[in-house]
Every structure is written in C-alpha cells, then in structure tokens.
Amino acid sequence: MNQGNQALIFEGENSYFQPPKSTLSQNKNSVDRRDYSLSEATEDFKLRGQVEGRADKTLQQYDYVLGRLCETFSENSQVQSINTKELRKHIKNLMDDGLNSTSVAIHYRVLRAFFNWLVRENYVAKSPVDDIQEPKTPDKYPKILDKDQAKKLIDTARNWRRTWAGYRNFTIIVTFLDTGLRLNELVNAKLKNLDLEQRSIKVHGKGAKDRRVYFGKNNFKCLKHWLNIRDNVEEVLDDTIFISQNGDKLKKRHLQQAISRIQEKANLQDVQVSPHVLRHTSATFAVQNGLDPFSLKRQFGWEQMSTALKYVHMSDKALKESYSNSSPMDNLA
C-alpha cells in the first residue's frame, strides 16, 4: 500500500483513538482473560471494524499494522504480556525499516486504538501505548490548484459541454470544486437525495455517516441541465446522479480517467489533478471566501476540528505570501 495514502485512510478514525471511558475495575462482570492471544485479539478487533462499518481501506490497514505487530510478537503471545518498552521498540523498528514519519504515526494511532479497545473489552487493565508519545510528523499542507489552474480546468471542461458525456464531466468537476465531495460520495450520490430547491445533496460519507452537503447557484444550474439530459441513453439502469453512457453506475476509474483527459487538454500536466486534490482545493477556496471552520467541518464531513483549521492556516499562509508582494509601505515609490 502506498505510504503517502496511509494518512488519508484514517482521517475519519480519530474518535476511536481517544482513551477509553471505562477501566477493568469499573466492570463488575469482568472475567479472567489471561489466555487471550494476540492473534485472537487482532481478529476480534478487525471484526469490530467490519460490524461498525469501517471502510475497506481502513480494514486493509488494520491487517497491515496488526500484521506487523504479530511479526514482532508471536501470534500466540498473550495481549497482557505486551508492555510499553517492547511496544516502543516495535515502533523504533518501523522507523529503522524506512517508514516515513507519517506512516509510523499511523501505526501508532492504530495501535493506540487497538489497545484502548482491549481495555474497554477488559482484556487488559491498562494500554501500553498510554506512556508512548505519538511520533511527530511534518506539517504538510494538502496539494491544491490555484485559482488560475482551477479556472483553466473548468474552462477546458466547458468546451466539451456539447456532448452528453462532456456535459456530465463538466458538471462533475464543477460539483467537486463547489461541494468538496469525496470520490466515493459523488459516484454513489442518489437522485432521490438531491434537493435542487434547497441546493443540497445528502451523501453517505466516511464511517458510514450521512450528511447534507450544500452547493451554489452555478452548480445548481449545471445539475439542473444535467438532469434534463441524464436520461438521454438507451436505458437507465442506476439511480445515482451521475451514470455512464451505458446507463449504469459510473465507475470511479472511468471518472478519474475523464478528469485526467481534461487535465491534459488544459495543459496542467505539471500539477496533480484528482478528485481528492479538487476536494482540497474546494476547502481552501471556501475558507478564502469566508466560510468559518465550524461550517467547513460539517460541509466536508471531518471528525476533527483540527482538519478544518488546517485550511484556515493555509489561507493565512496564502494571505501572508500575497501581502508580502502588496504591502502599501513596501510599494510606495
């Protein structure tokens, strides 16, 4: 798995990394679980993730992180026997193996979630992660398009509006930039959940959570016209907003390929253009246009306010760079 993507996978998991609210001594029904092996614990933890609707990529990451843990400690090891010192050595080994700081931090967070769960389930009395600080990661800002690049992309897509697929792709790019939807949210958005009157879409987001996302007047016009031509195919086979020319559900890879073609026509090969970059761009533009962090968090479906504040800091950074070139005193001749 690409290490650079690991940080994105657990964006919605932060609520599971908090210390448990209960302890072993608080549960009168606790039992002796000294024979609970690491292999049993990891399987049960992954089962918990499946039942709670964790994303497939998150479950894959559980497999990877906990698999590495089982390589360090025997699968037959008792979970009670894993102590802080040994776990700290395990994290150091990950660093020595060449994992970048972001990836190591993700291992730490999964391990914290895992052992916190063991405490809540009364398998261990105290998490060995409690006394280990999270590895520091560099403050990296998400990749975004600037306004000129975004306008270039939109103008290029607009030139293809005369065809059915061209108008669909144009509307998709406008919707990505206006709403900040995730790729999975957009391709799965249902017609019945689109409210043109309220200019909103209800989507099924990360962590199996539904939220209502709002869009502007220009996006409204695009979506309204798209709905007028959407059914101009031989047979409509799916109830999602955006469908393929065969009338079935639009595949994610086909959507990404369409964006790449528009990117190439717009001569933007030197920058990264993807649904996630468009989402980052949307959040940045929204803050620059005055959207407050609380509304931004709700619109984009983030668990933590710190994620929204990152875009506020990005906006401040852009303001600082812009003002360095436009300071009134510096430009007095």
Wavefront OBJ file of the C-alpha trace (Angstrom):
o trace
v 0.000 0.000 0.000
v 1.223 3.447 -0.856
v 2.579 5.019 2.324
v 1.549 8.511 1.179
v -2.068 7.390 1.184
v -1.958 5.906 4.660
v -2.543 9.239 6.379
v -5.756 9.749 4.321
v -7.193 6.353 5.260
v -7.581 7.145 8.975
v -8.857 10.695 8.584
v -12.224 9.602 9.952
v -10.849 7.311 12.716
v -9.759 9.941 15.253
v -12.740 9.386 17.545
v -11.534 5.803 18.057
v -8.096 6.897 19.214
v -9.263 8.586 22.388
v -8.608 6.961 25.772
v -11.349 4.585 26.913
v -14.014 5.817 29.279
v -14.129 2.638 31.325
v -11.494 0.585 33.126
v -11.245 -3.008 34.216
v -12.055 -2.207 37.809
v -15.295 -0.492 36.843
v -16.818 -3.623 35.303
v -18.211 -5.989 37.922
v -18.747 -8.635 35.253
v -15.095 -8.756 34.136
v -13.618 -12.228 33.722
v -10.149 -13.757 33.770
v -8.856 -13.466 30.193
v -5.211 -14.343 30.650
v -5.371 -16.822 27.759
v -6.398 -14.228 25.161
v -3.785 -14.423 22.380
v -2.627 -11.634 20.092
v -3.959 -13.456 17.026
v -7.425 -13.766 18.617
v -7.372 -10.123 19.657
v -6.439 -8.834 16.208
v -9.169 -10.909 14.538
v -11.775 -9.676 17.022
v -10.644 -6.082 16.570
v -10.992 -6.355 12.790
v -14.417 -7.948 13.242
v -15.424 -4.953 15.352
v -14.325 -2.682 12.496
v -16.416 -4.618 9.984
v -19.507 -4.502 12.178
v -19.103 -0.763 12.734
v -18.841 -0.101 9.008
v -15.165 0.791 8.689
v -14.089 1.412 5.095
v -12.389 -1.397 3.150
v -9.136 0.577 3.043
v -9.287 1.014 6.811
v -9.752 -2.722 7.311
v -6.831 -3.377 4.970
v -4.753 -1.015 7.051
v -5.744 -2.907 10.210
v -4.441 -6.059 8.504
v -1.142 -4.390 7.685
v -0.484 -2.654 11.011
v -1.583 -5.546 13.199
v 0.216 -7.987 10.914
v 3.452 -6.108 11.581
v 2.667 -6.274 15.296
v 2.271 -10.055 15.079
v 5.632 -10.271 13.301
v 7.291 -8.588 16.275
v 5.370 -10.537 18.906
v 4.360 -14.141 18.374
v 0.706 -14.611 17.393
v 0.377 -16.850 20.439
v 1.621 -14.117 22.758
v -0.836 -13.064 25.431
v -2.005 -9.471 24.972
v -1.429 -8.842 28.693
v 2.258 -9.614 28.236
v 2.962 -6.767 25.775
v 4.471 -3.896 27.705
v 5.347 -0.294 26.909
v 9.071 -0.885 26.448
v 8.533 -3.683 23.933
v 5.960 -1.679 22.033
v 8.292 1.321 21.902
v 10.976 -0.960 20.399
v 8.423 -2.138 17.810
v 7.756 1.455 16.738
v 11.505 2.137 16.565
v 11.917 -0.919 14.322
v 9.315 0.518 11.955
v 11.396 3.694 11.717
v 14.547 1.660 11.100
v 12.761 -0.188 8.285
v 12.476 3.098 6.417
v 8.828 4.000 7.005
v 8.289 7.747 6.787
v 7.157 9.695 9.833
v 3.556 9.940 8.646
v 3.302 6.171 8.190
v 4.860 5.488 11.596
v 2.379 7.899 13.176
v -0.464 5.938 11.586
v 0.897 2.687 13.046
v 0.951 4.414 16.412
v -2.682 5.547 16.102
v -3.930 2.111 15.081
v -2.022 0.507 17.943
v -3.491 3.050 20.337
v -6.979 2.296 19.045
v -6.322 -1.443 19.321
v -5.077 -1.366 22.916
v -7.748 1.127 24.004
v -10.297 -1.347 22.667
v -8.632 -4.135 24.642
v -9.021 -2.022 27.796
v -12.695 -1.313 27.050
v -13.288 -5.022 26.475
v -11.496 -5.826 29.764
v -8.757 -7.900 28.140
v -6.015 -5.692 29.596
v -6.072 -3.368 32.580
v -4.006 -0.578 31.018
v -2.905 0.277 27.498
v 0.877 0.047 26.970
v 0.526 2.883 24.435
v -0.531 5.372 27.128
v 3.071 6.170 28.042
v 4.279 6.490 24.444
v 4.027 9.836 22.708
v 2.845 9.960 19.112
v 5.766 10.347 16.672
v 5.979 13.840 15.270
v 5.082 14.407 11.632
v 5.945 17.397 9.464
v 3.214 19.977 8.937
v 2.339 19.330 5.313
v -0.338 21.286 3.536
v -2.584 19.387 1.108
v -1.944 19.777 -2.602
v -4.363 22.202 -4.234
v -4.923 24.033 -7.506
v -4.575 27.778 -7.511
v -7.397 29.872 -8.936
v -5.860 30.167 -12.388
v -5.350 26.403 -12.616
v -8.888 25.690 -11.396
v -10.304 28.148 -13.931
v -8.253 26.519 -16.694
v -9.654 23.110 -15.775
v -13.237 24.380 -15.723
v -12.870 26.300 -18.994
v -11.442 23.228 -20.730
v -14.280 21.028 -19.456
v -16.773 23.699 -20.550
v -15.535 23.428 -24.144
v -16.767 19.819 -24.244
v -20.276 20.558 -22.999
v -21.916 19.926 -26.380
v -21.745 16.139 -25.925
v -23.685 14.134 -23.347
v -20.562 12.779 -21.633
v -18.836 16.154 -21.953
v -21.605 17.927 -20.071
v -21.646 15.222 -17.423
v -17.879 15.561 -16.893
v -18.128 19.349 -16.797
v -20.848 19.092 -14.144
v -18.788 16.598 -12.143
v -15.771 18.928 -11.998
v -17.991 21.861 -11.019
v -19.593 19.708 -8.306
v -16.239 18.540 -6.934
v -14.943 22.106 -6.717
v -18.182 23.527 -5.321
v -19.066 20.885 -2.734
v -15.755 19.216 -1.870
v -17.312 15.742 -2.132
v -15.100 12.698 -1.871
v -14.881 10.499 -4.977
v -16.832 7.698 -3.327
v -19.501 10.129 -2.141
v -20.004 11.592 -5.606
v -20.258 8.342 -7.574
v -22.701 6.901 -5.002
v -24.887 10.022 -4.610
v -28.521 9.108 -5.289
v -31.040 11.069 -7.330
v -33.561 10.842 -4.506
v -31.104 12.601 -2.187
v -30.562 15.565 -4.496
v -32.667 18.573 -3.436
v -32.433 21.278 -6.093
v -34.808 23.563 -4.223
v -32.585 23.583 -1.125
v -29.436 23.263 -3.259
v -28.167 20.267 -1.296
v -27.226 16.598 -1.604
v -27.377 14.008 1.154
v -24.364 11.719 0.847
v -23.106 8.615 2.604
v -19.683 9.589 3.922
v -16.777 8.055 5.814
v -17.566 5.965 8.843
v -20.989 5.098 7.398
v -22.236 8.580 8.309
v -24.757 10.545 6.268
v -24.506 14.306 5.909
v -26.100 17.040 3.842
v -23.773 18.962 1.543
v -24.716 22.319 0.009
v -23.849 23.850 -3.374
v -24.047 27.258 -5.029
v -26.066 28.832 -7.828
v -23.715 27.951 -10.686
v -23.567 24.329 -9.584
v -27.360 24.365 -9.345
v -27.611 25.448 -12.996
v -25.213 22.718 -14.103
v -27.001 19.998 -12.158
v -30.417 21.130 -13.354
v -29.367 20.938 -17.009
v -27.585 17.633 -16.398
v -30.816 16.136 -15.037
v -32.599 17.289 -18.214
v -30.212 15.281 -20.394
v -29.271 12.493 -17.969
v -31.848 10.033 -19.286
v -30.826 10.504 -22.930
v -29.393 7.000 -23.068
v -30.874 3.784 -24.378
v -31.776 2.552 -20.883
v -31.188 3.972 -17.403
v -30.064 1.164 -15.122
v -28.987 3.025 -11.986
v -30.426 5.608 -9.596
v -27.208 7.527 -8.961
v -26.976 11.153 -10.109
v -24.068 10.516 -12.467
v -24.329 7.494 -14.759
v -22.288 6.070 -17.611
v -23.272 6.217 -21.274
v -24.487 2.625 -20.873
v -26.968 3.841 -18.266
v -25.307 2.037 -15.369
v -23.423 3.359 -12.374
v -20.376 5.461 -13.227
v -17.186 3.645 -12.243
v -14.603 5.515 -10.204
v -11.749 4.672 -12.534
v -13.682 5.971 -15.561
v -14.370 9.234 -13.758
v -10.698 9.589 -12.851
v -9.712 8.886 -16.452
v -12.108 11.602 -17.661
v -10.552 14.120 -15.270
v -7.065 13.136 -16.473
v -8.082 13.752 -20.099
v -9.414 17.199 -19.222
v -6.250 17.899 -17.228
v -4.135 17.038 -20.266
v -6.225 19.212 -22.601
v -5.877 22.068 -20.093
v -2.063 21.710 -20.159
v -1.953 21.044 -16.425
v 0.342 18.005 -16.597
v 2.825 19.681 -14.262
v 0.331 19.685 -11.351
v -1.584 16.905 -9.672
v -5.281 16.847 -10.536
v -7.503 14.233 -8.896
v -10.847 14.146 -7.068
v -9.005 14.490 -3.763
v -6.982 17.476 -4.988
v -10.255 19.065 -6.113
v -11.662 18.419 -2.625
v -8.656 20.127 -1.008
v -8.991 22.980 -3.476
v -12.674 23.376 -2.667
v -11.964 23.595 1.067
v -9.227 26.168 0.520
v -11.383 28.362 -1.711
v -14.300 28.116 0.736
v -12.130 29.432 3.586
v -10.707 32.186 1.386
v -14.274 33.184 0.555
v -15.166 33.486 4.233
v -16.567 30.097 5.319
v -15.957 29.590 9.041
v -14.174 26.448 10.325
v -17.288 25.005 12.018
v -19.320 25.158 8.802
v -16.353 23.839 6.842
v -16.097 20.821 9.149
v -19.790 19.999 8.675
v -19.759 20.515 4.910
v -16.713 18.295 4.386
v -17.610 15.637 6.952
v -14.467 15.712 9.068
v -14.370 14.215 12.547
v -11.842 16.649 13.979
v -11.854 20.438 14.016
v -8.067 20.358 13.537
v -8.595 19.184 9.953
v -10.738 22.211 9.160
v -8.294 24.545 10.887
v -5.533 23.282 8.592
v -7.268 25.025 5.705
v -7.623 28.194 7.757
v -3.857 28.123 8.281
v -3.369 27.542 4.556
v -5.463 30.605 3.851
v -3.391 32.612 6.326
v -0.227 31.384 4.596
v -1.564 32.496 1.203
v -2.531 35.867 2.676
v 0.968 36.299 4.098
v 2.580 35.497 0.749
v 0.181 37.768 -1.104
v 0.679 40.648 1.322
v 4.441 40.368 1.050
v 4.009 41.496 -2.547
v 1.299 44.080 -1.918
v 2.343 45.843 1.290
v 1.384 49.529 0.883
v 4.568 50.783 2.518
v 6.798 48.420 0.538
v 5.296 49.655 -2.711
v 5.489 53.362 -2.069
v 7.736 54.812 -4.731
l 1 2 3 4 5 6 7 8 9 10 11 12 13 14 15 16 17 18 19 20 21 22 23 24 25 26 27 28 29 30 31 32 33 34 35 36 37 38 39 40 41 42 43 44 45 46 47 48 49 50 51 52 53 54 55 56 57 58 59 60 61 62 63 64 65 66 67 68 69 70 71 72 73 74 75 76 77 78 79 80 81 82 83 84 85 86 87 88 89 90 91 92 93 94 95 96 97 98 99 100 101 102 103 104 105 106 107 108 109 110 111 112 113 114 115 116 117 118 119 120 121 122 123 124 125 126 127 128 129 130 131 132 133 134 135 136 137 138 139 140 141 142 143 144 145 146 147 148 149 150 151 152 153 154 155 156 157 158 159 160 161 162 163 164 165 166 167 168 169 170 171 172 173 174 175 176 177 178 179 180 181 182 183 184 185 186 187 188 189 190 191 192 193 194 195 196 197 198 199 200 201 202 203 204 205 206 207 208 209 210 211 212 213 214 215 216 217 218 219 220 221 222 223 224 225 226 227 228 229 230 231 232 233 234 235 236 237 238 239 240 241 242 243 244 245 246 247 248 249 250 251 252 253 254 255 256 257 258 259 260 261 262 263 264 265 266 267 268 269 270 271 272 273 274 275 276 277 278 279 280 281 282 283 284 285 286 287 288 289 290 291 292 293 294 295 296 297 298 299 300 301 302 303 304 305 306 307 308 309 310 311 312 313 314 315 316 317 318 319 320 321 322 323 324 325 326 327 328 329 330 331 332 333
